[in-house]
C-alpha cells in the first residue's frame, strides 16, 4: 500500500471554484495487479491523487459528506451530539448547524431538492429535514441499522441507496423511504462487508469500508466491486487510530472528490482515476 503525499497549501477562492468543475489533468494513479475471480475479473486498485487540502473540524464525527451545487453538507454522529451542517468548502468553517432531534445518533445524509435526509444508527428512523430552515419535518421508519445514504438518480431510476454495515446495499423509495430491494456486494467473489458512508455517482456507488483505508466502487446492478481506492496515509496523523477512520466522500465533478474522516483536521480534494463504468441498471 502506498502513501499519498498531501498538498500543503491552503485552498484559495480560486481553488474553491475549481471544486465545482470537472476533472483536472495529470498522470493516472498506479494500479495494483490481481488475479481474475468469479466476478468476471479482479477489481483494480488505485490511489487518490491529492490536489488540495482544506481545514475540517477536528471534533466532527463525520458520517456523511455531500455537495449540493456549491454548498457542502455534513452529517455528524454520536448520540446527543449529532448534527446536520452546512460547511464553507473553501475554509471548512461551519456556516449553519442543527442538532439531530431526540438525541438520535446521526449517520449518513443525502440532499434531494429542498430536503436533506439523515439516517440514524439504531434508532429505527430516517429524518427528513427542510434544507432552507434546517428543521426536521418528518421521520420515517427504517428496518435495521443506518450507516451510509446516497441518492441514485441515474436516468432510468430514482432511489435512495442505504448501507447498514453488512455486505448489502438496500434500495429505498425517495418519497416514502420504503425499502424496494437490495443487492449483496462482493469484491473478487468474496462478500464485501462493513460498507459505510456512500456516494452515488453516474450509476455507481462509492462506499467507505469501515475501519479500513479503503473505498470501493460498486455496480448496484450486480453488487460487484469494480474499483478499489487505497487511501492509506491520506491523513498521516491518523497513525493507526481505529476510531478516526476515513469516512466522507463528496463528489465534486468529473473524477474529483472531497474525502475526509471522523475527527480529521483536513478534507482532501483528490482525483480518482477509476476506469469508466459501463451501463448499470
Backbone bond lengths (Angstrom), bond angles and torsions (degrees), N, CA, C in turn:
res aa  C-N    CA-C-N  psi(-1)  N-CA   C-N-CA  omega(-1)  CA-C   N-CA-C  phi
1 X - - - 1.471 - - 1.521 110.04 -
2 X 1.321 116.27 132.37 1.446 120.69 -178.22 1.508 111.83 -92.11
3 X 1.322 115.31 158.18 1.461 121.78 177.18 1.514 108.81 -101.60
4 X 1.337 116.62 132.03 1.455 121.59 179.92 1.516 109.72 -87.24
5 X 1.333 117.66 131.25 1.450 122.00 177.94 1.524 108.38 -83.15
6 X 1.333 118.77 117.03 1.466 122.57 -177.10 1.517 110.77 -78.32
7 X 1.350 114.85 144.68 1.467 119.74 173.41 1.513 109.65 -68.40
8 X 1.335 118.74 145.80 1.453 122.23 -173.15 1.519 112.58 -105.01
9 X 1.328 119.13 -21.04 1.447 119.81 -177.33 1.514 110.95 -81.30
10 X 1.338 118.87 142.03 1.458 120.82 178.62 1.509 111.01 -67.34
11 X 1.351 115.90 158.92 1.449 121.46 178.46 1.521 109.81 -76.03
12 X 1.318 117.91 128.41 1.454 122.03 176.25 1.519 108.79 -94.13
13 X 1.364 115.51 173.18 1.469 118.05 177.47 1.519 110.48 -61.75
14 X 1.344 116.93 -34.49 1.454 118.53 177.50 1.511 110.46 -63.39
15 X 1.347 115.22 -43.67 1.462 118.92 178.30 1.511 110.55 -63.69
16 X 1.338 116.35 -37.62 1.460 119.44 -179.90 1.511 111.03 -61.67
17 X 1.342 117.13 -36.99 1.456 119.51 178.05 1.519 110.49 -64.80
18 X 1.326 115.20 -35.58 1.457 119.14 179.68 1.517 111.10 -64.01
19 X 1.365 115.87 -24.49 1.457 119.61 179.95 1.518 112.27 -54.93
20 X 1.343 116.92 -27.93 1.444 118.73 -170.15 1.522 112.91 -105.19
21 X 1.315 117.02 13.20 1.447 119.78 175.55 1.514 109.19 -110.79
22 X 1.279 116.39 173.96 1.451 120.49 -174.74 1.509 111.86 -75.58
23 X 1.336 114.98 -175.63 1.445 122.57 -166.18 1.514 113.53 -59.39
24 X 1.366 114.77 149.76 1.454 120.57 177.57 1.513 111.22 -91.48
25 X 1.337 114.67 -167.95 1.454 119.74 -177.65 1.508 109.42 -100.97
26 X 1.325 115.09 174.08 1.459 119.80 176.77 1.513 110.24 137.05
27 X 1.345 114.65 172.57 1.449 120.32 -178.86 1.509 110.00 -76.40
28 X 1.316 116.15 152.88 1.458 120.92 177.87 1.515 110.15 -69.68
29 X 1.357 114.46 148.84 1.452 119.31 176.73 1.519 109.48 -72.84
30 X 1.349 117.57 151.71 1.459 120.24 -179.09 1.518 111.19 -68.44
31 X 1.320 116.16 152.83 1.449 122.37 177.10 1.515 109.45 -120.79
32 X 1.342 114.90 147.98 1.451 120.01 -178.72 1.522 110.20 -95.23
33 X 1.313 116.36 147.77 1.458 121.12 177.64 1.520 109.61 -80.62
34 X 1.321 116.01 146.91 1.460 121.50 173.01 1.516 108.08 -155.81
35 X 1.332 116.93 170.67 1.449 122.13 -172.82 1.526 111.25 -95.99
36 X 1.342 117.45 150.01 1.463 120.42 177.26 1.524 111.12 -59.19
37 X 1.319 116.21 150.94 1.455 121.53 -177.80 1.513 110.02 -133.83
38 X 1.339 115.02 -176.94 1.456 121.45 179.67 1.523 112.09 -66.43
39 X 1.321 118.13 -15.56 1.459 121.07 177.71 1.526 111.85 -74.56
40 X 1.330 117.38 -2.65 1.450 119.90 -179.33 1.511 112.54 95.06
41 X 1.325 118.14 15.43 1.458 122.13 -179.95 1.505 110.31 143.96
42 X 1.321 116.76 151.12 1.455 120.66 -178.65 1.517 110.56 -79.31
43 X 1.311 115.99 152.72 1.461 120.97 178.42 1.517 109.73 -83.29
44 X 1.339 118.73 123.59 1.463 119.77 178.30 1.522 110.93 -65.38
45 X 1.323 115.99 149.22 1.460 122.61 178.74 1.528 108.19 -109.71
46 X 1.346 116.06 126.24 1.453 121.18 -179.79 1.526 109.32 -121.52
47 X 1.326 116.16 162.74 1.456 121.49 174.33 1.517 109.61 -116.02
48 X 1.337 118.01 142.62 1.463 119.60 179.89 1.524 111.14 -70.44
49 X 1.320 115.67 140.34 1.456 122.30 174.49 1.527 107.42 -96.74
50 X 1.332 117.68 113.56 1.460 121.29 -175.56 1.525 109.66 -78.24
51 X 1.339 114.91 127.55 1.459 121.95 -179.25 1.525 112.25 -105.72
52 X 1.327 117.34 -31.67 1.463 121.65 -178.89 1.513 109.47 -163.78
53 X 1.322 115.08 163.84 1.460 122.51 -178.01 1.529 108.45 -132.32
54 X 1.329 116.20 134.48 1.456 122.81 -177.13 1.519 108.98 -126.99
55 X 1.334 118.84 144.38 1.465 119.64 176.23 1.532 112.39 -61.55
56 X 1.322 114.96 152.61 1.467 122.82 178.21 1.518 107.92 -144.33
57 X 1.318 116.38 142.77 1.461 121.43 -179.46 1.528 109.84 -58.04
58 X 1.335 119.18 114.06 1.459 121.02 -176.62 1.519 113.54 -71.52
59 X 1.341 117.58 -5.13 1.463 120.67 175.82 1.529 112.22 -101.55
60 X 1.328 117.52 0.33 1.461 120.85 -177.66 1.531 110.45 -80.11
61 X 1.338 115.27 119.67 1.470 121.50 176.53 1.538 106.74 -86.53
62 X 1.325 115.46 78.96 1.457 122.18 -168.00 1.529 111.77 -64.36
63 X 1.345 115.04 127.78 1.454 121.56 177.61 1.525 111.96 -119.11
64 X 1.313 116.87 -23.70 1.454 120.60 179.15 1.517 109.90 -154.38
65 X 1.338 116.48 146.15 1.460 122.06 -178.72 1.521 106.82 -145.57
66 X 1.349 116.83 128.86 1.463 118.48 -176.05 1.530 111.13 -157.55
67 X 1.340 114.86 137.41 1.456 120.96 171.29 1.521 109.52 -85.52
68 X 1.336 115.07 142.02 1.459 122.81 170.64 1.521 105.58 -128.86
69 X 1.357 116.26 88.45 1.454 119.80 -168.06 1.517 108.32 65.47
70 X 1.346 118.66 -131.80 1.458 120.42 178.84 1.526 113.70 -80.26
71 X 1.336 117.78 -9.96 1.469 121.04 -177.55 1.521 110.33 -83.99
72 X 1.321 116.11 138.81 1.453 122.20 178.35 1.521 108.88 -112.52
73 X 1.326 116.71 125.30 1.461 122.70 -178.12 1.523 110.60 -114.64
74 X 1.328 114.87 146.30 1.460 121.53 179.67 1.522 109.42 -136.96
75 X 1.313 115.77 137.52 1.458 121.51 170.28 1.513 108.44 -109.67
76 X 1.333 116.87 134.15 1.467 120.69 179.80 1.525 110.11 -117.62
77 X 1.327 115.50 161.73 1.452 121.29 -174.75 1.515 113.89 -114.75
78 X 1.330 115.24 -165.74 1.459 129.57 -175.24 1.537 109.14 86.05
79 X 1.313 115.67 123.64 1.459 121.58 -179.85 1.528 109.87 -58.79
80 X 1.322 116.36 128.95 1.455 121.85 -179.21 1.511 114.11 86.89
81 X 1.336 117.58 -9.53 1.468 120.67 -179.99 1.524 112.24 -129.41
82 X 1.342 117.71 3.13 1.471 121.22 -176.74 1.516 110.71 -71.26
83 X 1.337 115.72 143.03 1.456 121.57 -179.17 1.528 111.07 -141.84
84 X 1.332 114.76 161.07 1.455 123.28 160.76 1.519 106.08 -109.63
85 X 1.348 116.28 130.28 1.459 120.87 -172.32 1.521 111.20 -131.85
86 X 1.336 115.13 146.06 1.455 120.99 166.13 1.524 107.76 -104.17
87 X 1.338 116.27 128.44 1.459 121.99 -176.37 1.519 110.98 -111.25
88 X 1.326 115.75 152.34 1.463 121.98 168.42 1.532 106.65 -80.93
89 X 1.334 118.35 114.30 1.468 118.88 -175.80 1.521 113.69 -66.41
90 X 1.331 117.44 -19.40 1.459 120.09 -179.03 1.515 112.81 -83.61
91 X 1.342 117.29 -30.72 1.465 120.66 -174.75 1.522 113.40 -119.69
92 X 1.342 117.03 -14.64 1.453 120.85 -175.40 1.514 113.92 79.07
93 X 1.332 117.97 -0.60 1.463 121.21 -178.37 1.525 110.82 -65.95
94 X 1.329 115.55 145.18 1.458 121.27 176.85 1.526 108.43 -80.98
95 X 1.327 117.41 115.93 1.458 122.50 -179.25 1.525 111.43 -86.01
96 X 1.316 116.50 -40.48 1.457 122.75 177.94 1.520 108.28 -146.22
97 X 1.332 116.20 151.74 1.456 119.94 177.88 1.515 109.27 -154.93
98 X 1.329 115.97 147.77 1.457 121.50 176.39 1.521 108.46 -142.57
99 X 1.341 117.76 139.96 1.458 120.53 -178.87 1.516 112.30 -75.61
100 X 1.316 116.47 146.84 1.465 120.42 174.23 1.525 109.07 -63.66
101 X 1.333 118.06 141.33 1.468 119.70 -178.54 1.522 111.82 -68.02
102 X 1.338 115.01 154.37 1.470 123.55 171.98 1.529 113.44 57.94
103 X 1.331 116.20 25.85 1.471 120.49 -178.91 1.528 112.37 58.12
104 X 1.334 116.82 30.36 1.456 120.31 177.58 1.528 110.35 -61.03
105 X 1.325 114.63 152.11 1.458 121.83 172.76 1.528 106.85 -88.52
106 X 1.327 116.86 101.90 1.456 121.95 -175.90 1.515 112.61 -71.83
107 X 1.320 114.45 146.95 1.467 120.98 176.87 1.532 109.27 -129.58
108 X 1.333 118.00 -139.63 1.452 121.73 -172.68 1.520 113.83 -63.66
109 X 1.334 115.83 155.07 1.465 122.21 179.02 1.523 109.59 -129.38
110 X 1.346 114.88 159.64 1.459 121.39 167.37 1.516 108.51 -149.66
111 X 1.332 116.31 150.20 1.465 122.56 -176.27 1.521 108.68 -111.36
112 X 1.337 116.33 128.60 1.458 122.11 178.96 1.522 108.02 -136.09
113 X 1.326 117.02 109.83 1.458 120.60 179.89 1.514 111.20 61.26
114 X 1.332 116.36 -125.16 1.465 120.54 -179.08 1.524 112.41 -95.59
115 X 1.333 116.63 17.85 1.458 121.09 -178.71 1.527 111.51 -124.23
116 X 1.318 115.49 151.31 1.463 123.36 171.18 1.519 106.72 -121.66
117 X 1.308 116.29 130.00 1.466 121.02 175.37 1.521 109.36 -104.63
118 X 1.318 115.61 135.46 1.468 122.01 -179.51 1.524 109.20 -128.80
119 X 1.328 115.74 127.15 1.458 120.28 173.46 1.519 110.71 -79.04
120 X 1.314 115.85 158.66 1.464 121.21 166.57 1.518 107.60 -116.66
121 X 1.330 115.13 154.99 1.461 119.42 -173.21 1.534 111.86 -69.40
122 X 1.322 117.10 -67.46 1.462 121.29 -177.18 1.526 112.65 -126.36
123 X 1.325 116.01 19.46 1.467 119.88 -179.06 1.519 112.49 -88.06
124 X 1.330 117.31 -6.28 1.454 120.70 173.67 1.511 115.55 75.18
125 X 1.339 118.03 18.84 1.465 120.71 179.00 1.521 109.99 -141.30
126 X 1.330 114.56 158.51 1.468 122.67 164.89 1.520 106.61 -114.62
127 X 1.323 116.40 142.37 1.458 122.17 -176.39 1.525 108.93 -108.10
128 X 1.331 116.10 129.24 1.456 122.02 174.66 1.526 108.37 -99.13
129 X 1.330 115.98 126.93 1.459 122.21 -177.33 1.528 110.37 -111.32
130 X 1.332 115.96 147.36 1.458 121.48 166.73 1.523 107.97 -81.07
131 X 1.325 116.45 120.29 1.467 120.80 -173.51 1.528 111.93 -66.58
132 X 1.328 116.65 -37.65 1.467 119.87 -175.20 1.519 112.04 -68.58
133 X 1.334 116.63 -39.92 1.466 120.22 -175.48 1.524 113.37 -102.61
134 X 1.328 116.56 -9.32 1.469 122.07 -175.29 1.525 110.77 52.83
135 X 1.315 115.65 50.49 1.464 121.57 175.45 1.522 108.84 -125.29
136 X 1.338 118.02 140.90 1.469 120.65 175.99 1.529 109.98 -68.05
137 X 1.336 116.26 137.03 1.463 120.03 179.26 1.526 112.36 -117.28
138 X 1.337 117.01 -17.08 1.463 118.75 -177.33 1.513 110.01 -163.01
139 X 1.327 116.26 149.68 1.452 122.72 170.28 1.523 108.03 -125.21
140 X 1.323 116.51 136.87 1.459 120.84 179.19 1.531 108.70 -125.95
141 X 1.335 117.35 147.60 1.464 119.52 -178.47 1.521 112.54 -71.17
142 X 1.316 115.62 145.22 1.462 123.18 176.02 1.519 107.69 -131.01
143 X 1.324 115.80 128.93 1.460 120.66 -179.88 1.523 109.12 -86.56
144 X 1.326 116.77 114.31 1.455 120.79 179.60 1.520 111.99 98.84
145 X 1.317 115.18 -174.73 1.457 120.57 -176.85 1.524 111.54 -78.75
146 X 1.339 114.91 154.63 1.455 121.29 173.17 1.518 109.79 -112.95
147 X 1.333 117.78 130.72 1.463 122.49 177.59 1.528 110.16 -123.75
148 X 1.332 117.23 -72.71 1.457 120.62 -179.54 1.516 111.62 -116.93
149 X 1.353 115.70 157.28 1.461 120.81 -177.31 1.523 109.58 -148.17
150 X 1.343 117.06 138.11 1.452 121.20 172.56 1.518 109.39 -150.02
151 X 1.325 115.18 163.23 1.467 122.37 -178.09 1.517 109.00 -105.38
152 X 1.316 116.30 115.00 1.460 122.84 179.57 1.522 107.97 -96.47
153 X 1.330 116.30 99.49 1.468 120.99 -178.44 1.516 110.86 -113.48
154 X 1.337 115.78 40.70 1.453 121.95 174.28 1.534 108.03 -55.87
155 X 1.355 119.33 152.78 1.465 120.58 -172.02 1.526 115.81 -51.86
156 X 1.330 118.26 -30.91 1.460 118.77 -176.47 1.524 113.74 -101.14
157 X 1.341 117.71 15.62 1.456 119.00 -179.96 1.520 110.26 -161.74
158 X 1.326 114.43 163.60 1.462 121.44 177.38 1.518 106.71 -149.21
159 X 1.334 116.81 106.97 1.457 120.03 -174.45 1.518 109.78 -158.63
160 X 1.323 114.98 161.31 1.451 121.34 168.72 1.526 108.59 -92.93
161 X 1.329 115.61 149.25 1.463 121.85 173.51 1.515 107.38 -119.11
162 X 1.334 116.25 130.01 1.469 121.72 -176.90 1.524 110.11 -123.46
163 X 1.315 116.16 141.11 1.464 121.71 169.30 1.513 108.58 -107.90
164 X 1.338 115.38 155.23 1.470 120.01 -179.35 1.525 112.50 -134.40
165 X 1.343 116.27 20.92 1.455 120.84 178.60 1.512 114.09 87.61
166 X 1.338 116.91 -5.07 1.457 120.82 179.29 1.526 109.06 -97.97
167 X 1.338 115.38 -157.37 1.464 120.65 176.25 1.520 111.31 -97.89
168 X 1.345 117.75 20.01 1.467 120.83 -177.14 1.524 111.91 -114.65
169 X 1.326 114.64 141.66 1.452 122.06 163.44 1.522 106.78 -102.63
170 X 1.331 116.19 131.96 1.468 121.14 -178.25 1.521 109.10 -113.42
171 X 1.322 115.89 139.05 1.453 122.33 -176.29 1.525 110.13 -104.26
172 X 1.348 115.66 139.73 1.459 121.15 -176.14 1.519 111.00 -133.68
173 X 1.326 115.45 145.90 1.450 120.86 173.26 1.525 109.05 -64.51
174 X 1.351 119.49 131.78 1.466 120.83 -174.47 1.527 114.10 -74.43
175 X 1.332 118.28 -7.50 1.461 121.23 178.48 1.523 110.90 -103.34
176 X 1.332 116.59 -50.35 1.471 120.63 -176.62 1.520 113.41 -92.54
177 X 1.314 116.53 -19.83 1.458 125.10 -174.45 1.536 112.29 69.17
178 X 1.323 117.37 12.85 1.458 120.12 175.27 1.525 110.06 -64.89
179 X 1.331 117.50 139.37 1.455 120.92 178.93 1.521 109.25 -73.87
180 X 1.333 116.31 130.66 1.459 121.47 -174.82 1.524 113.47 -114.57
181 X 1.311 118.28 -3.31 1.455 120.93 -179.80 1.518 110.49 160.58
182 X 1.324 115.71 -178.33 1.464 120.21 179.20 1.519 108.80 -161.18
183 X 1.328 115.46 167.73 1.454 121.19 176.48 1.524 108.19 -143.55
184 X 1.326 116.68 140.75 1.457 122.07 175.35 1.528 108.94 -82.85
185 X 1.320 116.29 137.18 1.465 121.62 -175.99 1.520 109.85 -102.44
186 X 1.322 115.66 132.42 1.461 121.23 177.75 1.516 110.36 -129.76
187 X 1.311 114.46 145.48 1.466 121.44 171.87 1.514 107.86 -118.24
188 X 1.307 117.59 118.78 1.459 123.09 -178.77 1.529 111.12 51.30
189 X 1.339 115.84 41.59 1.454 121.34 175.45 1.511 115.52 83.76
190 X 1.331 117.88 -0.23 1.467 122.37 -177.68 1.525 109.05 -114.33
191 X 1.339 119.06 137.38 1.464 119.84 178.70 1.530 111.77 -54.74
192 X 1.332 115.93 132.28 1.463 121.67 177.54 1.528 107.96 -101.18
193 X 1.315 115.95 102.83 1.458 121.17 -177.97 1.528 110.59 -93.19
194 X 1.339 115.91 -179.02 1.469 124.40 175.66 1.518 112.72 62.89
195 X 1.330 117.30 32.84 1.459 120.69 176.15 1.520 108.88 -68.79
196 X 1.327 116.22 130.44 1.467 120.51 -171.86 1.536 109.16 -124.46
197 X 1.309 118.70 -124.12 1.473 122.25 -174.62 1.526 111.05 -58.50
198 X 1.344 116.13 138.22 1.461 121.92 -173.21 1.523 111.90 -119.97
199 X 1.340 115.23 154.57 1.455 122.35 171.21 1.527 107.47 -144.36
200 X 1.332 117.01 121.64 1.461 122.16 178.06 1.526 109.38 -90.29
201 X 1.330 116.41 125.62 1.471 121.33 -177.74 1.526 108.97 -143.13
202 X 1.336 116.24 117.40 1.467 121.75 171.64 1.529 112.84 51.72
203 X 1.316 116.38 45.81 1.454 120.40 175.53 1.510 115.45 82.14
204 X 1.325 118.10 1.01 1.456 122.39 176.32 1.525 109.18 -117.02
205 X 1.327 116.17 162.69 1.459 121.92 179.18 1.525 108.56 -122.60
206 X 1.339 116.03 119.40 1.462 121.39 173.48 1.533 108.13 -89.60
207 X 1.320 117.03 139.22 1.467 120.75 -177.46 1.519 110.61 -139.78
208 X 1.336 115.94 129.16 1.461 119.28 166.85 1.516 109.28 -67.69
209 X 1.309 116.71 143.11 1.464 121.53 174.13 1.518 107.16 -104.09
210 X 1.315 115.85 113.28 1.464 123.10 -171.87 1.524 111.86 -56.06
211 X 1.330 113.71 139.49 1.467 123.55 178.55 1.516 113.21 67.24
212 X 1.336 117.29 17.52 1.467 120.28 177.49 1.523 109.07 -132.31
213 X 1.316 115.76 174.56 1.458 122.76 174.57 1.521 111.01 -99.11
214 X 1.338 117.11 20.60 1.451 121.23 -175.01 1.525 112.20 -106.24
215 X 1.330 114.26 145.73 1.455 123.38 165.56 1.521 105.99 -122.31
216 X 1.323 117.16 137.44 1.457 120.56 178.73 1.522 109.61 -118.09
217 X 1.333 116.00 146.11 1.458 121.37 173.61 1.520 108.40 -106.29
218 X 1.334 115.35 129.27 1.464 122.02 -169.69 1.522 109.78 -118.88
219 X 1.326 116.17 137.32 1.454 121.40 168.20 1.525 106.86 -85.72
220 X 1.338 118.91 110.75 1.461 119.24 -174.82 1.527 113.59 -70.32
221 X 1.325 117.68 -12.78 1.463 119.80 177.07 1.519 111.77 -72.81
222 X 1.335 116.60 -33.56 1.465 121.24 -176.64 1.523 113.35 -115.76
223 X 1.326 116.71 -21.25 1.462 120.88 -173.68 1.511 113.06 83.85
224 X 1.321 118.31 0.20 1.458 120.90 -177.37 1.533 111.15 -77.82
225 X 1.324 116.15 134.56 1.464 121.53 170.60 1.519 107.70 -77.14
226 X 1.350 116.75 122.23 1.460 119.08 -178.22 1.525 113.04 -108.36
227 X 1.337 117.70 -7.51 1.469 121.71 176.65 1.524 108.24 -152.91
228 X 1.327 116.14 142.11 1.463 122.29 176.01 1.525 108.46 -123.03
229 X 1.335 116.53 131.39 1.464 121.91 176.74 1.524 108.04 -102.31
230 X 1.320 116.31 121.56 1.456 122.19 174.49 1.524 107.85 -95.16
231 X 1.334 116.52 101.65 1.469 121.36 -176.97 1.518 112.01 -103.83
232 X 1.326 117.38 25.30 1.462 120.56 178.18 1.521 109.86 -58.60
233 X 1.323 117.07 130.03 1.448 121.22 177.23 1.514 113.98 83.52
234 X 1.352 118.44 5.77 1.463 119.23 178.36 1.522 110.10 -57.29
235 X 1.336 116.95 -46.41 1.461 121.06 169.32 1.531 107.67 -114.40
236 X 1.327 118.49 99.61 1.465 120.83 -175.91 1.522 113.04 -59.92
237 X 1.350 118.19 -25.67 1.458 120.45 -177.80 1.505 114.47 -66.64
238 X 1.330 117.06 -12.58 1.462 118.45 178.93 1.526 110.77 -61.77
239 X 1.315 116.23 -42.43 1.473 123.15 173.29 1.516 112.87 48.18
240 X 1.325 116.39 44.52 1.456 120.67 175.04 1.508 115.06 81.34
241 X 1.335 119.55 5.58 1.465 121.94 177.62 1.520 108.64 -62.70
242 X 1.328 117.47 118.05 1.462 121.90 -173.27 1.516 113.12 -76.10
243 X 1.330 118.41 -11.59 1.465 121.08 178.18 1.526 112.05 -94.68
244 X 1.314 117.12 -38.65 1.471 120.71 -174.96 1.530 109.18 -85.82
245 X 1.337 113.88 67.63 1.455 119.75 -171.05 1.528 111.49 -96.23
246 X 1.312 115.19 159.61 1.456 123.02 173.77 1.526 108.92 -55.31
247 X 1.339 117.10 125.86 1.467 120.46 178.76 1.522 109.04 -169.80
248 X 1.307 116.29 95.88 1.453 121.40 179.22 1.515 109.66 154.40
249 X 1.344 116.79 109.74 1.461 122.44 -178.72 1.524 107.78 -129.23
250 X 1.316 117.77 117.35 1.463 121.44 177.00 1.525 108.51 -124.51
251 X 1.326 116.44 121.50 1.458 120.75 -179.85 1.518 109.61 -77.28
252 X 1.328 116.61 128.13 1.464 122.50 179.48 1.519 110.42 -92.37
253 X 1.320 116.99 -49.47 1.454 123.05 -179.20 1.509 109.01 162.83
254 X 1.324 117.25 147.45 1.459 119.72 -178.25 1.516 110.09 58.35
255 X 1.326 116.42 -126.70 1.466 119.82 179.54 1.528 111.89 -106.51
256 X 1.344 117.07 23.80 1.465 120.75 177.89 1.528 111.18 -103.70
257 X 1.334 114.50 140.07 1.459 122.43 -176.22 1.527 109.19 -139.93
258 X 1.330 115.00 159.07 1.456 121.92 171.69 1.519 107.12 -110.98
259 X 1.340 116.79 124.72 1.457 122.58 -177.47 1.518 110.20 -120.04
260 X 1.331 116.53 143.54 1.461 121.49 172.96 1.520 108.66 -153.02
261 X 1.338 115.85 -168.70 1.454 120.13 -179.23 1.514 111.09 -151.84
262 X 1.321 115.40 179.05 1.463 121.91 -179.67 1.528 110.23 -67.85
263 X 1.340 115.98 119.12 1.458 122.99 -179.66 1.524 112.76 61.06
264 X 1.324 116.26 30.76 1.460 119.90 173.89 1.524 109.13 -82.33
265 X 1.312 119.05 141.68 1.471 121.50 178.26 1.521 113.45 -82.87
266 X 1.332 117.24 -1.91 1.469 120.53 -176.80 1.519 110.75 -141.35
267 X 1.344 114.46 153.74 1.457 122.95 165.10 1.520 106.93 -112.39
268 X 1.324 117.10 147.23 1.457 121.42 -174.89 1.529 110.06 -121.86
269 X 1.339 114.74 120.44 1.454 118.80 171.70 1.522 106.85 -82.08
270 X 1.321 115.78 122.30 1.459 120.59 -173.36 1.519 110.33 -131.41
271 X 1.316 114.24 160.52 1.461 121.40 169.04 1.520 108.61 -108.34
272 X 1.310 115.83 130.34 1.463 121.67 177.61 1.514 107.48 -111.66
273 X 1.325 116.21 106.00 1.456 121.20 -176.88 1.527 109.64 -84.34
274 X 1.327 115.15 66.56 1.455 120.70 -179.33 1.518 110.36 -83.04
275 X 1.337 117.17 147.82 1.462 119.24 175.33 1.515 110.24 -62.59
276 X 1.327 116.48 148.45 1.456 120.29 -179.75 1.518 110.04 -64.66
277 X 1.340 115.51 136.97 1.454 119.61 177.78 1.526 110.49 -87.69
278 X 1.336 116.53 146.61 1.444 121.01 176.51 1.513 110.77 -82.74
279 X 1.339 117.40 -170.65 1.463 120.34 179.66 1.520 111.38 -59.32
280 X 1.321 115.92 142.45 1.452 122.00 178.91 1.520 108.16 -135.70
281 X 1.313 117.80 126.93 1.455 120.68 -177.49 1.529 110.65 -114.15
